Amino acid sequence: MLPPVSLPIAKPTNPAAVAAPGPALDPDEASSSSHGFMVCPPNQMSLSASAPRLSLATSTAPAVCRRFTTTASSLGTRAMTLCWSLDKLGPMTRTVEDAMLVLHAITGPDAGDVASVPSHLDFDASASVAGLRVGYFPRWMNENPATAVDRAAVDVVKKVGMVPVEVSIPDWPYDSLDLILFAEGAAAFEELTLSGGLRELKAQVPDAWPNIFRQARFLSAVDFVQADRLRRKVAEEMARLFSQVGLLLVPSVRDEMLTITNFTGHPALVLRAGFVEAAKARSDWAPDPNHPLPTFNPPRRVPHGVTLIGRLFDEGPMVNAGMALERAFGVVGERPPGF
């Protein structure tokens, strides 16, 4: 379940369309992301998604200058801002290569966006992945939310000629960075908060966005500055990590990396790697006794994805690795009947 303010720009379409990721998304559409809103859906659906690096695809949205939107005005004007320094747009498609085709089409600077920088998407689909060093976190692979599919992906990395490398990061309070997200989101939705419009949003559990917007008005400026200082330290740590490897392989919804990359802007690629058995529906919200999640008996066979994290301004190796792994996983062609 996505937060009510995270709205993928989607509309019904013909599911047989070449690049369409599924029955509800149009092949020419994009999704917005501030904190995993592009990673969570494809991890559980038959999708590939590319969350672009900071300032790769930009534009000016009406009334609000979004840092990471799109050069296509039709997309930019339908994008909803949540957090200016985190927001980004990227494609959700059925295959890795389709995602790159769409991302290439929306890539480019925008003179109307002061945070936009001139850059380009450097990607050679024929480049070899042999010898490419892929960092992974051994402990993470043996803890939730990792599954057997995630652990098997490390073996597939070796199978396609890449080199798995064990890496680690400091045990820092990465979730403290979320203070920035909450403060910026509350600023973006201030009018809705002060007018009482938040009452009209459906999700009102303690950790849903309406209550986060309300609570964020009591955050201190000192804590915000300290969080911003931590953000810089985390960015420096990621630079150290990427001096050792060309990309990272991580469980898609691992909290630490999901938070880190959203605040450092490193590009991410989510691709389907296999299937898992789900006995209960998943939600991003805290449990709500009044609305229990549905259970499945027997459990349902659902897609499961892994995430690749690439270097800043160097998506090529990440995407080449994604294409190689996608071929080796051999599950990209499986779809429900009728799709």
Secondary structure per residue as TSV (DSSP state, phi and psi in degrees):
chain	resnum	aa	ss	phi	psi
A	1	M	-	360.0	130.8
A	2	L	-	-93.3	147.1
A	3	P	-	-56.7	146.9
A	4	P	T	-63.5	-19.4
A	5	V	T	-93.5	-0.9
A	6	S	-	-102.4	96.1
A	7	L	-	-109.6	104.1
A	8	P	-	-57.3	137.1
A	9	I	-	-80.1	91.2
A	10	A	-	-136.9	157.5
A	11	K	-	-154.9	157.2
A	12	P	-	-57.6	145.6
A	13	T	-	-152.3	175.9
A	14	N	-	-74.8	115.0
A	15	P	T	-65.2	-12.5
A	16	A	T	-84.6	-3.7
A	17	A	S	-57.7	143.9
A	18	V	T	-55.2	-49.3
A	19	A	T	-99.4	0.5
A	20	A	-	-66.3	126.9
A	21	P	-	-73.2	-26.8
A	22	G	S	-172.1	-173.8
A	23	P	T	-67.9	-15.6
A	24	A	T	-110.4	-1.3
A	25	L	-	-118.6	137.1
A	26	D	-	-82.8	142.0
A	27	P	T	-62.1	-18.4
A	28	D	T	-102.5	18.4
A	29	E	-	-106.5	165.7
A	30	A	-	-130.2	169.3
A	31	S	E	-123.1	147.5
A	32	S	E	-96.6	152.7
A	33	S	E	-145.7	137.6
A	34	S	S	-124.4	-34.9
A	35	H	S	-154.8	65.0
A	36	G	S	93.5	2.6
A	37	F	T	-70.2	-15.0
A	38	M	T	-100.2	-15.7
A	39	V	T	-89.3	-41.6
A	40	C	H	-64.7	-47.8
A	41	P	H	-60.7	-50.9
A	42	P	H	-67.1	-23.1
A	43	N	H	-63.5	-25.1
A	44	Q	H	-116.2	6.8
A	45	M	T	-129.9	172.4
A	46	S	T	-82.0	63.5
A	47	L	-	-133.4	157.0
A	48	S	E	-115.0	144.1
A	49	A	E	-138.3	142.1
A	50	S	E	-119.8	112.4
A	51	A	E	-90.4	110.4
A	52	P	-	-70.8	159.6
A	53	R	-	-68.1	169.0
A	54	L	T	-60.1	133.8
A	55	S	T	68.2	15.3
A	56	L	S	-75.0	-48.8
A	57	A	B	-120.4	116.7
A	58	T	-	-137.7	162.3
A	59	S	-	-169.9	178.9
A	60	T	-	-107.5	119.3
A	61	A	-	-86.6	157.7
A	62	P	S	-61.8	129.5
A	63	A	S	73.9	-27.6
A	64	V	S	-125.5	129.3
A	65	C	-	-86.7	101.5
A	66	R	-	-82.5	138.7
A	67	R	S	-74.4	-38.2
A	68	F	S	-128.2	82.8
A	69	T	-	-119.2	-126.4
A	70	T	-	-146.6	153.4
A	71	T	S	-73.2	-17.9
A	72	A	-	-80.9	113.6
A	73	S	H	-61.4	-30.8
A	74	S	H	-65.8	-29.4
A	75	L	H	-81.5	-44.4
A	76	G	H	-59.7	-38.0
A	77	T	T	-75.7	-9.1
A	78	R	T	-110.9	13.5
A	79	A	-	-92.4	138.5
A	80	M	-	-102.8	124.9
A	81	T	-	-77.2	136.3
A	82	L	S	-120.5	-52.0
A	83	C	-	-140.1	109.0
A	84	W	T	-58.0	-38.5
A	85	S	T	-87.9	2.5
A	86	L	T	-119.9	-28.5
A	87	D	-	-56.8	141.7
A	88	K	E	-157.0	156.1
A	89	L	E	-115.7	145.5
A	90	G	E	-159.9	165.0
A	91	P	-	-85.4	150.8
A	92	M	E	-117.8	120.2
A	93	T	E	-137.7	177.8
A	94	R	S	-80.3	-26.9
A	95	T	S	-132.3	162.3
A	96	V	H	-62.5	-45.2
A	97	E	H	-64.2	-38.3
A	98	D	H	-60.0	-41.1
A	99	A	H	-60.8	-40.4
A	100	M	H	-70.4	-34.0
A	101	L	H	-62.0	-43.7
A	102	V	H	-69.2	-43.5
A	103	L	H	-61.9	-37.9
A	104	H	H	-62.8	-38.1
A	105	A	H	-67.9	-29.3
A	106	I	H	-102.3	3.9
A	107	T	-	-79.3	139.9
A	108	G	B	150.6	157.6
A	109	P	-	-77.7	163.2
A	110	D	-	-135.4	119.3
A	111	A	T	-62.5	-20.7
A	112	G	T	-85.5	-0.8
A	113	D	-	-118.2	110.2
A	114	V	T	-67.5	-16.6
A	115	A	T	-92.6	-1.4
A	116	S	-	-78.5	139.6
A	117	V	-	-125.1	143.1
A	118	P	-	-63.8	125.7
A	119	S	-	-159.4	172.8
A	120	H	-	-141.1	163.1
A	121	L	-	-92.5	106.5
A	122	D	-	-94.9	104.3
A	123	F	-	-147.5	125.7
A	124	D	-	-118.0	107.2
A	125	A	T	-62.2	-19.7
A	126	S	T	-94.2	-0.7
A	127	A	-	-65.5	144.5
A	128	S	-	-81.7	149.3
A	129	V	-	-104.6	2.8
A	130	A	T	-58.8	128.2
A	131	G	T	82.0	-3.4
A	132	L	-	-65.6	129.0
A	133	R	E	-85.5	121.7
A	134	V	E	-115.5	112.2
A	135	G	E	-79.1	143.3
A	136	Y	E	-145.8	158.3
A	137	F	-	-105.6	103.7
A	138	P	T	-54.0	-43.1
A	139	R	T	-63.9	-41.7
A	140	W	G	-61.4	-33.7
A	141	M	G	-70.1	-12.8
A	142	N	G	-114.0	14.7
A	143	E	S	-128.9	157.2
A	144	N	T	-61.0	141.6
A	145	P	T	-94.5	13.9
A	146	A	-	-64.7	148.8
A	147	T	-	-127.6	-179.5
A	148	A	H	-60.4	-28.8
A	149	V	H	-65.1	-42.3
A	150	D	H	-63.8	-44.9
A	151	R	H	-65.3	-38.0
A	152	A	H	-66.0	-28.4
A	153	A	H	-62.7	-31.5
A	154	V	H	-63.4	-39.8
A	155	D	H	-67.1	-36.3
A	156	V	H	-67.5	-32.7
A	157	V	H	-55.4	-46.5
A	158	K	H	-67.1	-37.5
A	159	K	H	-60.5	-35.2
A	160	V	T	-91.2	5.8
A	161	G	T	98.8	3.3
A	162	M	-	-88.6	169.0
A	163	V	E	-115.2	109.4
A	164	P	E	-69.6	135.1
A	165	V	E	-129.1	124.4
A	166	E	E	-71.4	130.7
A	167	V	-	-132.7	168.6
A	168	S	-	-151.6	162.0
A	169	I	-	-132.3	159.8
A	170	P	-	-61.7	152.7
A	171	D	-	-84.9	76.4
A	172	W	-	-102.3	161.7
A	173	P	-	-80.8	72.0
A	174	Y	G	-61.1	-30.0
A	175	D	G	-68.2	-11.4
A	176	S	G	-64.7	-22.7
A	177	L	G	-63.0	-23.9
A	178	D	H	-62.1	-18.2
A	179	L	H	-55.6	-37.5
A	180	I	H	-65.1	-44.7
A	181	L	H	-59.8	-45.4
A	182	F	H	-65.4	-42.0
A	183	A	H	-66.9	-45.5
A	184	E	H	-66.1	-40.8
A	185	G	H	-62.5	-41.3
A	186	A	H	-64.0	-35.4
A	187	A	H	-68.1	-41.6
A	188	A	H	-64.7	-32.4
A	189	F	T	-109.7	27.8
A	190	E	H	-60.6	-45.7
A	191	E	H	-60.4	-42.5
A	192	L	H	-65.4	-34.8
A	193	T	H	-69.3	-51.4
A	194	L	H	-71.0	-25.6
A	195	S	T	-82.7	-8.9
A	196	G	T	86.0	4.1
A	197	G	G	-65.8	-19.8
A	198	L	G	-61.0	-24.0
A	199	R	G	-64.1	-21.1
A	200	E	G	-83.4	-12.1
A	201	L	S	-74.8	143.9
A	202	K	S	-70.0	-49.4
A	203	A	-	-77.1	117.4
A	204	Q	-	-129.6	21.7
A	205	V	S	-69.5	164.2
A	206	P	T	-53.3	-36.4
A	207	D	T	-100.5	12.6
A	208	A	S	-76.8	158.8
A	209	W	H	-55.9	-39.8
A	210	P	H	-55.6	-42.9
A	211	N	H	-74.5	-30.6
A	212	I	H	-64.8	-42.7
A	213	F	H	-61.9	-39.3
A	214	R	H	-67.8	-47.4
A	215	Q	H	-67.1	-33.3
A	216	A	H	-63.8	-19.6
A	217	R	T	-68.2	-11.2
A	218	F	T	-103.9	6.3
A	219	L	-	-70.1	148.0
A	220	S	-	-91.9	151.9
A	221	A	H	-64.9	-33.7
A	222	V	H	-63.5	-45.2
A	223	D	H	-64.2	-35.9
A	224	F	H	-63.1	-44.5
A	225	V	H	-64.0	-41.2
A	226	Q	H	-63.9	-38.4
A	227	A	H	-64.3	-38.2
A	228	D	H	-67.1	-34.9
A	229	R	H	-66.5	-40.4
A	230	L	H	-62.7	-37.2
A	231	R	H	-58.4	-40.7
A	232	R	H	-67.0	-41.1
A	233	K	H	-62.3	-39.9
A	234	V	H	-66.0	-40.5
A	235	A	H	-61.0	-40.5
A	236	E	H	-66.3	-36.8
A	237	E	H	-66.4	-38.3
A	238	M	H	-66.7	-35.7
A	239	A	H	-62.8	-40.2
A	240	R	H	-62.7	-43.2
A	241	L	H	-62.3	-43.3
A	242	F	H	-79.2	-3.1
A	243	S	T	-77.6	-11.8
A	244	Q	T	-104.6	-26.1
A	245	V	-	-137.1	164.1
A	246	G	S	-89.7	-23.7
A	247	L	E	-163.3	172.3
A	248	L	E	-121.4	147.1
A	249	L	E	-114.8	120.3
A	250	V	E	-138.3	154.1
A	251	P	E	-59.4	138.7
A	252	S	T	-61.9	-34.6
A	253	V	T	-115.7	32.5
A	254	R	-	-69.6	121.6
A	255	D	H	-56.7	-45.7
A	256	E	H	-59.5	-50.7
A	257	M	H	-73.4	-32.9
A	258	L	H	-61.0	-42.4
A	259	T	H	-70.2	-47.8
A	260	I	H	-56.4	-53.2
A	261	T	H	-69.9	-27.9
A	262	N	H	-67.1	-30.7
A	263	F	H	-93.2	-20.9
A	264	T	H	-96.0	-19.1
A	265	G	-	85.8	11.8
A	266	H	-	-66.6	139.3
A	267	P	-	-69.2	148.4
A	268	A	E	-131.1	147.5
A	269	L	E	-131.2	120.8
A	270	V	E	-105.0	130.4
A	271	L	E	-139.8	147.8
A	272	R	E	-68.1	132.6
A	273	A	E	-120.2	-12.8
A	274	G	E	169.7	-154.6
A	275	F	E	-136.2	151.9
A	276	V	E	-131.3	164.4
A	277	E	E	-95.8	122.9
A	278	A	E	-109.7	119.9
A	279	A	E	-97.0	-9.3
A	280	K	E	-148.6	144.4
A	281	A	-	-65.5	152.8
A	282	R	-	-106.9	143.5
A	283	S	-	-136.0	148.7
A	284	D	S	-84.9	-3.9
A	285	W	S	-96.2	161.0
A	286	A	-	-64.7	153.6
A	287	P	-	-55.8	138.2
A	288	D	-	-117.3	107.1
A	289	P	T	-57.5	-27.3
A	290	N	T	-80.3	-16.0
A	291	H	S	-138.2	72.4
A	292	P	-	-63.5	147.6
A	293	L	-	-72.2	144.6
A	294	P	-	-67.3	147.8
A	295	T	E	-111.2	158.9
A	296	F	E	-123.6	124.8
A	297	N	E	-138.3	107.8
A	298	P	E	-76.4	164.3
A	299	P	E	-57.3	151.9
A	300	R	E	-95.9	141.3
A	301	R	E	-84.0	114.2
A	302	V	E	-126.4	153.1
A	303	P	E	-65.6	152.1
A	304	H	E	-137.6	132.5
A	305	G	E	-113.4	161.4
A	306	V	E	-116.0	162.6
A	307	T	E	-119.5	134.4
A	308	L	E	-106.1	136.2
A	309	I	E	-113.0	128.6
A	310	G	E	-107.8	172.6
A	311	R	B	-73.5	154.5
A	312	L	T	-63.3	135.6
A	313	F	T	59.3	27.0
A	314	D	B	-152.3	64.1
A	315	E	-	-72.8	-21.4
A	316	G	H	-50.5	-57.2
A	317	P	H	-58.4	-38.1
A	318	M	H	-61.8	-43.0
A	319	V	H	-73.9	-39.8
A	320	N	H	-59.0	-43.3
A	321	A	H	-62.7	-41.2
A	322	G	H	-61.9	-42.2
A	323	M	H	-65.7	-40.7
A	324	A	H	-65.2	-42.9
A	325	L	H	-68.2	-39.2
A	326	E	H	-58.3	-43.7
A	327	R	H	-64.6	-40.8
A	328	A	H	-71.9	-35.5
A	329	F	H	-64.0	-37.1
A	330	G	-	68.0	26.6
A	331	V	-	-119.0	-1.3
A	332	V	T	-63.8	-25.6
A	333	G	T	-83.9	-8.4
A	334	E	-	-78.7	126.5
A	335	R	-	-141.2	155.5
A	336	P	-	-61.9	154.7
A	337	P	T	-54.5	134.3
A	338	G	T	94.4	-6.0
A	339	F	-	-121.2	360.0
